[in-house]
Each structure stands twice: as structure tokens, then as C-alpha cells.
């Protein structure tokens, strides 16, 4: 797995790859799409199972408070998501802009809303424009002692099918030549988000197991 020597995952030894981690740097979209298709159940209509909501969840063998702190930093998206990269602060406080490498020249805007008491982390996002961050990723970190009676964390992640997934209300902001809209990918969300949750799990568990802080040094600068 390729690591950036100054940024995302730079604290991990590149000689010890993370099994199962799928990022745009390791798997092109042409490679990853068939993998996601294999994970989509074709026996039932997708709308019957994931109509208005898409939820994935999993156990992470890492301390919940440290996991929450890592996820609360918007830049963590550069590490565990498949394609969100190059995040940088905008002139608006709390608002970040990066690139969604699913498509060339697609800007993604992100504002992270985190509640330390409830350990919720909500990523308010949108492609192409920052004025209406309608694409919201709702995450919660739960102390596994409470729900599974063992150390570690449980992560719950839900997306709601906002009407804008079906129709882009901001056509004037679309970069020239891009035909795909994020809503075209809704049927792949469950499989794609499971891949990203698996990435999150592998990265957090490797850091915890090897004594590294879950929030790496490059994110503390």
C-alpha cells in the first residue's frame, strides 16, 4: 500500500501493508467497482432493503474516545475513505474543501459536527458547492463495554436518501465534462461504505496494536 511520507497514513510502516484496505491509491475505480458489485445482494430489490436509509456498522478493537477524536478531525477522511483527498481549510471557519477522486475535478466540501458527550461525528458534505451541505454522513462511536461487554468500540454509520441524490439542484456548479452525479452511486453505498468502514477498522486497529496514537502526528500540526 502506498503511503504519503508527510500526510495520510505516514505513521504506518509501508513494509507492513494493511490487509483488506481499499483506497483510490491502491485500487483504481475500474478495479474497485467489480468488487463492490460482488458485495451487493441481487436477490432482493435494493430499494426494498436500502430505500431511504443506508446503514453499516462494525466493531473496532481500539479505545472509543481515541477513535472519536480521530474521526472528529475532518482530515481523517483522507485516511479511511476510498476517494476523499487533498482536504484544506477554506476562508469560512470550519469548512473544508477537497477532491473526490471518484471523478476528475470534483470538489467536495465538508463541515464536521462532533459531539464529545454523545461521541457522534456528522460529516456535512456536498459535491461542487459549499452553500448547501445536504449529503450528511451520521456516525456514532459507542463504548463496546456498554453494548458488547468487551473493550473497544462499536461504530454506527447511517446515510439518509436526501432528494438531491435523485436530482442535482445545482447543475451550474458541475465541472465541464462530468456526467456522473453522486446519486447515481446510491445502489453502491452499502457496499462502498462497508469497504470504508473496513478501512477505518484496519487503520485504527493497527495503530492501537502497535502503540501509535489513533490521531497521527500529521493531523496534530
NUZAZA-972944 format. One record per residue: residue in three letters; y, z, x of N, C-alpha, C in turn. Coordinates in steps of 0.05 Angstrom, whole numbers. Layout:
# NUZAZA-972944
  aa    n.Y    n.Z    n.X   ca.Y   ca.Z   ca.X    c.Y    c.Z    c.X
 ALA      Y      Z      X      Y      Z      X      Y      Z      X
...
***
This chain:
# NUZAZA-972944
  aa    n.Y    n.Z    n.X   ca.Y   ca.Z   ca.X    c.Y    c.Z    c.X
 UNK    -24      0     17      0      0      0     25      0     18
 UNK     44    -17     12     69    -19     27     87      4     19
 UNK     99     18     39    118     39     33    144     32     47
 UNK    166     41     35    193     37     46    197     60     65
 UNK    205     54     90    207     75    110    231     93    105
 UNK    249     86     88    272    102     83    275    111     54
 UNK    258    102     36    261    108      8    236    115     -6
 UNK    230    102    -29    208    109    -46    181    111    -31
 UNK    168    133    -33    142    139    -21    142    139      9
 UNK    166    141     22    167    140     51    155    165     64
 UNK    151    186     48    140    211     59    109    210     60
 UNK     97    190     48     68    188     48     58    170     70
 UNK     35    177     82     23    163    104     13    136     94
 UNK     24    114    104     15     87     95    -14     81    104
 UNK    -24     96    123    -52     92    132    -72    104    112
 UNK    -62    120     93    -79    131     72    -69    122     45
 UNK    -77     98     37    -68     86     12    -76    103    -12
 UNK    -60    102    -33    -66    117    -58    -84    100    -76
 UNK   -109    107    -79   -127     91    -95   -117     89   -124
 UNK   -117     65   -134   -110     60   -162    -81     57   -168
 UNK    -63     61   -148    -35     58   -153    -28     29   -155
 UNK    -14     22   -176     -7     -6   -181     23     -8   -184
 UNK     36    -20   -164     65    -24   -163     70    -54   -158
 UNK     94    -62   -164    101    -90   -161     98    -99   -131
 UNK    100    -79   -113     97    -86    -85     68    -91    -77
 UNK     49    -80    -92     21    -83    -86      6   -103   -103
 UNK     16   -107   -128      3   -125   -146     25   -142   -160
 UNK     24   -168   -155     43   -185   -169     39   -185   -199
 UNK     58   -195   -213     55   -195   -242     31   -212   -250
 UNK     26   -234   -236      3   -251   -241    -23   -236   -237
 UNK    -23   -218   -218    -47   -202   -213    -50   -179   -233
 UNK    -28   -167   -241    -29   -143   -258    -34   -149   -287
 UNK    -24   -172   -297    -26   -178   -325    -55   -179   -334
 UNK    -74   -193   -320   -102   -193   -329   -114   -165   -330
 UNK   -105   -147   -311   -115   -120   -311   -106   -105   -336
 UNK    -81   -110   -345    -72    -97   -369    -86   -108   -394
 UNK    -90   -134   -394   -104   -146   -417   -132   -133   -420
 UNK   -145   -128   -397   -172   -116   -398   -171    -88   -410
 UNK   -148    -75   -409   -146    -47   -419   -137    -46   -448
 UNK   -130    -69   -460   -122    -70   -488   -146    -74   -506
 UNK   -150    -56   -524   -173    -59   -542   -168    -81   -562
 UNK   -186   -101   -563   -182   -124   -581   -198   -121   -607
 UNK   -213    -99   -609   -230    -95   -633   -212    -90   -658
 UNK   -190    -75   -654   -172    -68   -676   -145    -82   -672
 UNK   -132    -89   -693   -104   -100   -690    -87    -79   -676
 UNK    -71    -88   -656    -55    -70   -641    -35    -54   -659
 UNK    -24    -68   -679     -5    -54   -697    -18    -31   -712
 UNK    -44    -33   -716    -58    -12   -731    -60     14   -715
 UNK    -60     11   -688    -63     34   -671    -36     43   -659
 UNK    -20     23   -651      5     29   -637     29     18   -651
 UNK     29     17   -677     50      4   -692     78     12   -685
 UNK     86     36   -692    114     45   -687    116     63   -663
 UNK     94     73   -653     95     92   -631     74     84   -610
 UNK     81     90   -585     62     86   -563     62    111   -546
 UNK     40    125   -545     38    150   -530     15    149   -510
 UNK     21    158   -486      0    162   -466      3    191   -456
 UNK    -18    202   -446    -18    230   -437    -39    234   -416
 UNK    -35    255   -400    -55    260   -379    -50    286   -365
 UNK    -70    294   -349    -69    318   -333    -61    311   -305
 UNK    -44    328   -293    -35    324   -265    -40    350   -250
 UNK    -55    348   -228    -61    372   -212    -38    377   -193
 UNK    -16    387   -205      8    394   -190     25    413   -207
 UNK     41    430   -194     56    451   -209     76    439   -229
 UNK     76    449   -253     93    437   -274    123    437   -268
 UNK    133    459   -256    162    460   -251    169    439   -229
 UNK    153    437   -209    159    418   -188    157    389   -199
 UNK    137    385   -216    134    358   -228    158    351   -245
 UNK    167    371   -261    191    366   -278    215    360   -261
 UNK    219    374   -239    242    370   -222    241    342   -210
 UNK    218    332   -202    216    305   -191    222    284   -212
 UNK    210    287   -236    215    268   -257    244    268   -267
 UNK    257    291   -264    285    294   -274    304    277   -257
 UNK    296    270   -233    313    253   -216    307    224   -223
 UNK    328    210   -232    324    182   -241    310    165   -220
 UNK    315    171   -195    304    155   -173    273    157   -172
 UNK    262    177   -185    232    179   -186    220    154   -198
 UNK    236    140   -216    226    116   -228    219     94   -208
 UNK    233     95   -185    227     76   -164    200     80   -152
 UNK    189    104   -155    164    111   -142    140    106   -161
 UNK    142    116   -186    117    115   -202    117     92   -223
 UNK    140     80   -229    138     57   -248    129     32   -233
 UNK    120     13   -249    110    -12   -237    132    -28   -225
 UNK    156    -29   -239    175    -50   -231    204    -42   -231
 UNK    211    -17   -237    239     -8   -235    246     -1   -206
 UNK    265    -15   -195    272    -12   -167    302    -14   -163
 UNK    310     -7   -138    338    -10   -129    358      5   -146
 UNK    351     29   -154    369     44   -171    393     54   -155
 UNK    417     52   -167    441     62   -154    460     72   -176
 UNK    477     91   -169    495    103   -188    517     82   -195
 UNK    525     83   -220    548     67   -228    573     84   -228
 UNK    596     73   -235    620     89   -236    621    108   -260
 UNK    602    105   -279    600    123   -301    582    146   -294
 UNK    591    170   -297    575    194   -289    549    194   -304
 UNK    527    197   -288    500    200   -300    487    174   -306
 UNK    501    151   -303    489    125   -309    481    111   -284
 UNK    456    101   -283    446     86   -261    440     58   -269
 UNK    440     40   -249    432     12   -254    413      4   -232
 UNK    392    -10   -240    373    -20   -221    363    -48   -229
 UNK    340    -55   -218    328    -81   -224    301    -76   -236
 UNK    295    -90   -258    268    -90   -269    255   -116   -258
 UNK    237   -113   -239    225   -136   -226    204   -150   -242
 UNK    200   -142   -267    184   -158   -284    195   -186   -287
 UNK    222   -188   -285    235   -214   -288    257   -215   -266
 UNK    262   -239   -257    283   -243   -237    311   -238   -250
 UNK    328   -224   -235    355   -220   -243    358   -203   -269
 UNK    338   -186   -275    341   -169   -298    351   -141   -290
 UNK    375   -134   -299    386   -108   -293    375    -88   -314
 UNK    369    -64   -305    361    -43   -323    380    -19   -318
 UNK    391     -9   -340    409     14   -339    393     39   -349
 UNK    398     61   -335    383     86   -341    402    110   -341
 UNK    398    127   -361    410    153   -361    388    173   -367
 UNK    385    193   -350    363    213   -353    374    238   -366
 UNK    362    246   -387    369    271   -402    346    290   -399
 UNK    350    312   -384    328    331   -378    336    359   -388
 UNK    316    372   -399    319    400   -409    301    418   -393
 UNK    311    434   -374    294    451   -358    278    471   -374
 UNK    289    481   -397    275    501   -413    250    490   -426
 UNK    253    467   -438    230    454   -452    214    436   -433
 UNK    225    431   -409    213    412   -390    209    384   -402
 UNK    230    375   -417    230    348   -427    247    331   -409
 UNK    238    306   -405    253    286   -389    254    261   -406
 UNK    278    253   -415    281    229   -431    297    208   -415
 UNK    285    185   -412    299    164   -398    310    145   -419
 UNK    337    144   -421    350    126   -439    357    100   -424
 UNK    345     78   -432    346     54   -417    354     30   -434
 UNK    362      8   -420    366    -17   -434    366    -39   -412
 UNK    356    -62   -420    360    -86   -403    388    -97   -407
 UNK    399   -108   -385    422   -126   -386    449   -113   -391
 UNK    451    -91   -406    477    -80   -413    475    -49   -415
 UNK    497    -35   -409    497     -6   -408    508      8   -433
 UNK    518     -8   -452    533      4   -474    516     17   -495
 UNK    492      7   -499    473     18   -519    446     22   -505
 UNK    440     46   -497    415     52   -483    394     59   -505
 UNK    383     39   -517    366     42   -540    336     46   -534
 UNK    328     39   -510    300     39   -502    295     66   -489
 UNK    284     85   -504    282    113   -495    253    121   -490
 UNK    248    130   -466    222    140   -457    222    170   -459
 UNK    207    181   -477    207    210   -482    183    223   -468
 UNK    189    240   -449    168    253   -433    171    283   -435
 UNK    148    296   -433    147    325   -432    126    334   -412
 UNK    133    354   -396    115    366   -377    107    394   -389
 UNK     81    399   -391     71    424   -402     55    439   -381
 UNK     59    464   -379     43    481   -361     14    481   -371
 UNK     -4    470   -354    -32    468   -363    -45    495   -368
 UNK    -34    517   -356    -44    543   -362    -43    549   -392
 UNK    -22    539   -405    -17    545   -433    -37    530   -451
 UNK    -43    505   -444    -58    488   -462    -87    482   -453
 UNK    -92    485   -427   -119    480   -417   -131    503   -402
 UNK   -115    525   -399   -124    549   -385   -132    543   -356
 UNK   -117    525   -343   -122    520   -315    -95    512   -301
 UNK    -94    513   -275    -69    505   -261    -63    476   -266
 UNK    -38    469   -260    -30    441   -262    -12    436   -286
 UNK    -10    410   -293      9    401   -313     -4    382   -332
 UNK      6    381   -356     -1    360   -376     25    344   -380
 UNK     23    318   -379     46    301   -384     42    285   -410
 UNK     61    287   -428     61    272   -453     84    252   -453
 UNK     78    227   -460     98    206   -458     96    188   -482
 UNK    119    186   -497    119    170   -522    143    151   -522
 UNK    138    127   -531    158    107   -538    158    102   -567
 UNK    181     98   -579    183     90   -607    192     61   -609
 UNK    181     47   -628    187     18   -631    214     14   -645
 UNK    234     15   -629    262     10   -639    263    -19   -649
 UNK    279    -24   -670    281    -52   -680    290    -72   -659
 UNK    304    -63   -639    314    -82   -618    292    -93   -602
 UNK    268    -81   -602    245    -93   -588    239   -120   -601
 UNK    243   -122   -627    236   -147   -641    258   -168   -640
 UNK    283   -158   -635    305   -177   -635    327   -167   -616
 UNK    333   -183   -596    354   -175   -577    382   -178   -590
 UNK    396   -156   -594    422   -158   -607    444   -165   -587
 UNK    437   -168   -562    457   -173   -541    451   -199   -526
 UNK    448   -221   -540    440   -246   -527    459   -256   -506
 UNK    484   -248   -509    504   -258   -489    502   -245   -462
 UNK    486   -223   -460    482   -210   -434    457   -219   -419
 UNK    442   -236   -431    417   -246   -419    424   -264   -395
 UNK    412   -258   -371    417   -276   -348    407   -304   -353
 UNK    420   -324   -343    413   -352   -347    384   -357   -338
 UNK    369   -371   -355    342   -379   -348    320   -359   -356
 UNK    327   -335   -364    306   -316   -372    300   -319   -402
 UNK    275   -325   -407    266   -329   -435    252   -305   -447
 UNK    241   -288   -430    226   -265   -440    244   -242   -448
 UNK    238   -228   -469    251   -204   -478    232   -181   -475
 UNK    242   -157   -470    225   -134   -466    206   -129   -489
 UNK    215   -135   -514    198   -131   -537    174   -149   -538
 UNK    175   -172   -523    152   -189   -522    128   -175   -509
 UNK    134   -153   -495    113   -139   -480    102   -115   -495
 UNK    112   -110   -520    104    -86   -534     74    -82   -535
 UNK     59   -103   -541     30   -101   -543     17    -91   -518
 UNK     31    -93   -495     20    -85   -469     30    -57   -461
 UNK     47    -45   -478     59    -20   -470     38      2   -464
 UNK     19      5   -482     -1     26   -478    -16     23   -452
 UNK    -25     -1   -446    -39     -5   -421    -20     -3   -397
 UNK      3    -14   -400     22    -13   -377     32     15   -372
 UNK     37     31   -392     46     58   -388     24     76   -377
 UNK     -1     69   -385    -23     85   -373    -26     79   -343
 UNK    -21     54   -335    -21     48   -307      1     64   -293
 UNK     24     66   -305     46     80   -292     41    110   -292
 UNK     29    121   -313     22    149   -313      1    155   -292
 UNK    -17    136   -288    -37    139   -266    -23    139   -239
 UNK     -3    122   -236     13    122   -211     26    149   -207
 UNK     39    159   -227     53    185   -226     34    206   -218
 UNK     10    206   -230    -10    227   -224    -19    225   -195
 UNK    -26    201   -185    -36    198   -158    -15    206   -138
 UNK     10    199   -142     31    206   -123     36    236   -122
 UNK     38    248   -146     44    277   -147     20    293   -136
 UNK     -4    285   -142    -27    300   -132    -30    297   -102
 UNK    -24    273    -91    -26    270    -62     -6    288    -48
 UNK     18    288    -58     39    305    -46     31    335    -48
 UNK     22    343    -71     15    371    -74     -9    379    -57
 UNK    -28    361    -55    -53    367    -40    -47    369    -10
 UNK    -27    353      0    -21    352     28      2    370     36
 UNK     12    386     17     33    405     23     61    394     24
 UNK     64    370     14     91    358     13    105    366    -13
 UNK    132    369    -12    146    374    -37    144    350    -56
 UNK    141    355    -82    139    333   -100    164    316   -101
 UNK    187    328    -98    212    313    -95    216    307    -66
 UNK    214    282    -57    214    276    -28    242    278    -17
 UNK    244    279      9    269    283     23    289    261     17
 UNK    281    237     14    300    215      9    314    218    -17
 UNK    302    232    -36    315    237    -62    333    262    -61
 UNK    331    277    -40    348    301    -38    374    295    -24
 UNK    377    271    -14    402    264      1    424    258    -19
***
